[in-house]
Amino acid sequence: MKGTKNAVIEPDTVDVDFIKNLRTMLKLDQETFAHLLGVRVRTVSRWETEESNPDDLATVKLIRLNEIANMLLKIMSPSGASNWLQRPLNELEGVAPLDLLGSEYAMKALKRLIRQAVEGAST
């Protein structure tokens, strides 16, 4: 997944490899990954064994999670990124970043927040 900076990921590219790579990149087991996405463990298992495909909302969340994960992994470990995604943040009015993956408007705020952190980490 590295090297996807600013690349537009098309929904039809969210396949078994995309899902497994994203989960592996964040060093998550299926249970934690399912929790992050708000789906059942069995659902993730079915995606990864090609028994089913993510619905439209899950596809959007996977694409956005991939984008945010790539940004976060520039400044923190996979476990740090996972924790950051799940933790309510004052900068987001007490909302966990993960809860904002369904909103394009909120994604802009998340990206801005991460860019500020990246800039702060590089100075």
Salt bridges, closest charged atoms under 4 A:
GLU48 OE2 - ARG23 NE 2.67
GLU51 OE1 - ARG42 NH2 3.15
GLU67 OE2 - LYS111 NZ 2.64
GLU104 OE1 - ARG64 NH2 2.87
